[in-house]
Amino acid sequence: MPIFGIGLHVIVAIFFAIHVIRTHQNMYWLFILFAFPLLGSIVYGLAIYLPELRGSRTAQTAKRVMRQAIDPGRALREARQAFELTPTVDRRMRLAEALMENGQAADALAHYREALAGPYAKDPALLSGLADAQAATGDHAGSLATLETLFEVSPESKRKPGPALRYATDLAALNRPEARQAFQQALTVAADPEPKCRYGDWLAAQGETDAAKALYQEVVADSRHWHSHAKAMNKVWLRHAESALAR
């Protein structure tokens, strides 16, 4: 169906091309998208865009809330039983993740530290989990140090939404001036509104109300184009932006 003389598949290809540039994907995707706009968009959507959307912090939060609503504590029970049966590092990490989901960050922190004490000391997934647990227990300096180690052993982690945003929020919590650049970096790799809201909060705290307002307005404007699934996943941050604008 043409829109303003342009085929819909071309518009989709342009949307994905912008995503390629913003998230620093391999540039060969641009050739694929514009050489084969319909097929290229389908492949890119299935291979890159949808997995990233499902892997966003907001999507993960929505999944956790849904699991808790259906059967509170089930994931934690199963993770604990599996670990007690066979206490491997993988099962310890799964238990730590389940503890985090249930708000038991201190217990999760102990498990992450235990897992990292051995040959898995440089494991990116464990380091990322440890940073989240440290931040959740108020140890933002420790979380920041853990993330710096993570970025040393896994430079690509800087371009992942979770670690990038955690790094920015840790810097903000410690009143470090580098927070601004870190938030801007997080915005370039994020596919959900949480970084915009958190950056907006930080800007508002610095007295930069116009810049903060612009970010909140972007979230509200973007929400008009969200499909129903995206609206359900991002409603918390949409309300956050609307409340901030109302204030």
C-alpha positions as CSV (number, residue, x, y, z in Angstrom):
1,M,0.0,0.0,0.0
2,P,1.6,3.3,-1.1
3,I,1.8,6.2,1.4
4,F,2.6,9.6,-0.1
5,G,3.8,7.7,-3.2
6,I,6.2,5.4,-1.2
7,G,5.6,1.7,-0.7
8,L,4.9,0.7,2.9
9,H,7.8,-1.9,2.6
10,V,10.2,1.0,1.8
11,I,9.0,3.0,4.8
12,V,9.6,-0.1,7.0
13,A,13.1,-0.5,5.5
14,I,13.9,3.1,6.3
15,F,12.7,2.6,9.9
16,F,15.0,-0.4,10.3
17,A,17.9,1.5,8.6
18,I,17.6,4.2,11.3
19,H,17.6,1.5,13.9
20,V,20.8,0.0,12.3
21,I,22.6,3.4,12.6
22,R,21.3,4.2,16.1
23,T,22.2,0.8,17.6
24,H,25.5,0.5,15.7
25,Q,24.7,-2.7,13.8
26,N,26.8,-3.9,11.0
27,M,26.5,-1.6,8.0
28,Y,25.9,-4.5,5.6
29,W,22.3,-4.4,6.9
30,L,21.8,-1.1,5.1
31,F,22.7,-2.7,1.8
32,I,20.3,-5.6,2.5
33,L,17.5,-3.3,3.6
34,F,17.7,-1.0,0.5
35,A,18.6,-3.7,-2.0
36,F,15.8,-5.9,-0.9
37,P,13.4,-3.7,1.2
38,L,10.7,-6.2,1.7
39,L,12.7,-9.4,2.3
40,G,15.5,-7.4,4.0
41,S,13.0,-5.9,6.5
42,I,11.5,-9.3,7.3
43,V,15.0,-10.8,8.0
44,Y,16.1,-7.8,10.0
45,G,13.0,-7.7,12.0
46,L,13.2,-11.4,12.9
47,A,17.0,-11.5,13.4
48,I,17.7,-8.2,15.2
49,Y,14.7,-5.9,16.0
50,L,12.3,-8.4,17.7
51,P,14.9,-10.2,19.8
52,E,16.2,-6.8,21.0
53,L,12.7,-5.6,21.8
54,R,12.0,-8.8,23.8
55,G,15.4,-8.4,25.5
56,S,14.8,-4.8,26.6
57,R,14.7,-4.1,30.3
58,T,11.0,-3.1,30.1
59,A,10.2,-6.4,28.3
60,Q,12.0,-8.4,31.0
61,T,10.2,-6.5,33.7
62,A,6.9,-7.2,32.1
63,K,7.7,-10.9,31.8
64,R,8.6,-11.0,35.5
65,V,5.4,-9.3,36.6
66,M,3.4,-11.7,34.5
67,R,5.1,-14.7,36.0
68,Q,4.6,-13.4,39.5
69,A,1.0,-12.7,38.9
70,I,0.4,-16.3,37.6
71,D,2.3,-18.1,40.2
72,P,4.2,-16.0,42.7
73,G,7.5,-17.5,43.7
74,R,7.4,-20.4,41.2
75,A,10.6,-19.4,39.4
76,L,12.4,-19.0,42.7
77,R,11.2,-22.4,44.0
78,E,12.3,-24.1,40.8
79,A,15.7,-22.4,40.7
80,R,16.3,-23.2,44.4
81,Q,15.4,-26.8,44.0
82,A,17.6,-27.2,40.8
83,F,20.5,-25.6,42.6
84,E,20.2,-27.8,45.7
85,L,20.0,-30.8,43.5
86,T,23.1,-29.9,41.4
87,P,24.9,-26.7,42.6
88,T,26.5,-25.7,39.3
89,V,27.5,-22.2,38.4
90,D,24.7,-21.9,35.8
91,R,22.1,-23.0,38.3
92,R,23.6,-20.6,40.9
93,M,23.2,-17.8,38.4
94,R,19.6,-18.8,37.7
95,L,18.9,-18.8,41.4
96,A,20.5,-15.4,41.8
97,E,18.3,-14.0,38.9
98,A,15.2,-15.5,40.5
99,L,16.1,-13.9,43.9
100,M,16.5,-10.5,42.1
101,E,13.1,-10.9,40.6
102,N,11.6,-11.5,44.0
103,G,13.3,-8.5,45.5
104,Q,15.9,-10.4,47.5
105,A,18.9,-8.5,46.2
106,A,21.1,-9.2,49.2
107,D,20.8,-12.9,48.8
108,A,21.3,-12.6,45.0
109,L,24.4,-10.6,45.6
110,A,25.9,-13.4,47.8
111,H,25.3,-15.9,45.0
112,Y,26.8,-13.7,42.3
113,R,29.9,-13.2,44.4
114,E,30.2,-16.9,45.1
115,A,29.9,-17.7,41.4
116,L,32.5,-15.1,40.4
117,A,35.0,-16.3,43.0
118,G,36.1,-19.2,40.8
119,P,37.1,-19.7,37.1
120,Y,34.0,-17.7,36.0
121,A,35.4,-14.4,37.4
122,K,35.3,-12.8,34.0
123,D,31.9,-14.1,32.9
124,P,30.0,-11.2,31.3
125,A,26.5,-12.5,32.3
126,L,27.6,-12.9,36.0
127,L,29.3,-9.5,36.0
128,S,26.2,-7.9,34.7
129,G,24.0,-9.6,37.2
130,L,26.4,-8.7,40.0
131,A,26.3,-5.0,39.0
132,D,22.5,-5.1,39.1
133,A,22.5,-6.7,42.5
134,Q,25.0,-4.2,43.9
135,A,23.0,-1.3,42.6
136,A,19.8,-2.8,44.1
137,T,21.4,-3.0,47.5
138,G,22.6,0.7,47.2
139,D,26.2,-0.1,46.4
140,H,26.5,2.1,43.3
141,A,30.2,2.5,43.6
142,G,30.6,-1.3,43.6
143,S,28.2,-1.6,40.7
144,L,30.2,0.9,38.7
145,A,33.5,-0.9,39.4
146,T,31.9,-4.2,38.3
147,L,30.6,-2.6,35.1
148,E,34.0,-1.2,34.3
149,T,35.4,-4.7,34.6
150,L,32.6,-6.0,32.4
151,F,33.4,-3.4,29.7
152,E,37.1,-4.4,29.8
153,V,36.4,-8.1,29.3
154,S,33.4,-7.6,27.0
155,P,33.6,-4.3,25.2
156,E,30.4,-5.1,23.3
157,S,28.5,-4.9,26.6
158,K,28.7,-1.1,26.4
159,R,26.3,-1.3,23.4
160,K,23.7,-3.5,25.3
161,P,20.7,-1.6,26.8
162,G,20.9,-3.1,30.3
163,P,24.6,-2.5,31.1
164,A,24.6,0.9,29.3
165,L,21.7,2.2,31.4
166,R,22.9,0.7,34.6
167,Y,26.3,2.5,34.1
168,A,24.5,5.8,33.6
169,T,22.3,5.4,36.6
170,D,25.2,4.4,38.8
171,L,27.1,7.5,37.7
172,A,24.0,9.6,38.4
173,A,23.6,8.1,41.8
174,L,27.2,9.0,42.6
175,N,26.8,12.6,41.2
176,R,29.5,12.0,38.6
177,P,29.6,14.5,35.7
178,E,30.1,11.6,33.3
179,A,26.5,10.7,33.8
180,R,25.4,12.9,31.0
181,Q,27.5,11.2,28.3
182,A,26.6,7.8,29.7
183,F,22.8,8.6,29.5
184,Q,23.3,9.8,25.9
185,Q,25.1,6.5,25.1
186,A,22.3,4.5,26.6
187,L,19.8,6.4,24.4
188,T,21.6,5.3,21.3
189,V,21.3,1.6,22.1
190,A,17.8,1.5,23.8
191,A,14.6,0.4,22.1
192,D,12.3,1.3,25.1
193,P,11.4,4.5,26.9
194,E,13.1,3.8,30.3
195,P,16.4,5.5,29.4
196,K,14.6,8.6,28.2
197,C,12.7,8.8,31.5
198,R,15.7,8.2,33.7
199,Y,17.8,10.7,31.7
200,G,14.9,13.2,32.0
201,D,14.8,12.7,35.8
202,W,18.5,13.3,36.0
203,L,18.3,16.5,33.8
204,A,15.4,17.7,36.0
205,A,17.5,17.2,39.1
206,Q,20.3,19.3,37.5
207,G,17.7,22.1,36.9
208,E,17.6,21.5,33.1
209,T,13.8,21.4,33.0
210,D,13.4,22.2,29.3
211,A,15.7,19.4,28.3
212,A,14.0,17.0,30.7
213,K,10.5,18.1,29.4
214,A,11.6,17.4,25.8
215,L,12.5,13.8,26.7
216,Y,9.3,13.2,28.5
217,Q,7.4,14.6,25.5
218,E,9.3,12.3,23.2
219,V,8.0,9.3,25.3
220,V,4.4,10.5,25.1
221,A,4.7,11.2,21.4
222,D,6.3,7.8,20.7
223,S,3.5,6.1,22.6
224,R,1.0,7.1,19.9
225,H,2.8,4.8,17.5
226,W,3.2,1.8,19.9
227,H,1.2,-1.4,19.1
228,S,-0.8,-2.9,21.9
229,H,2.0,-5.2,23.1
230,A,4.5,-2.3,23.3
231,K,1.9,-0.2,25.2
232,A,1.4,-3.0,27.8
233,M,5.2,-3.4,28.3
234,N,5.9,0.4,28.5
235,K,2.9,1.7,30.4
236,V,4.9,2.2,33.6
237,W,7.3,4.6,31.8
238,L,4.6,6.3,29.9
239,R,2.8,7.1,33.1
240,H,6.1,8.2,34.6
241,A,6.6,10.7,31.7
242,E,3.1,11.9,31.9
243,S,3.4,12.5,35.6
244,A,6.7,14.3,35.2
245,L,5.1,16.6,32.6
246,A,2.1,17.3,34.8
247,R,4.5,18.4,37.6
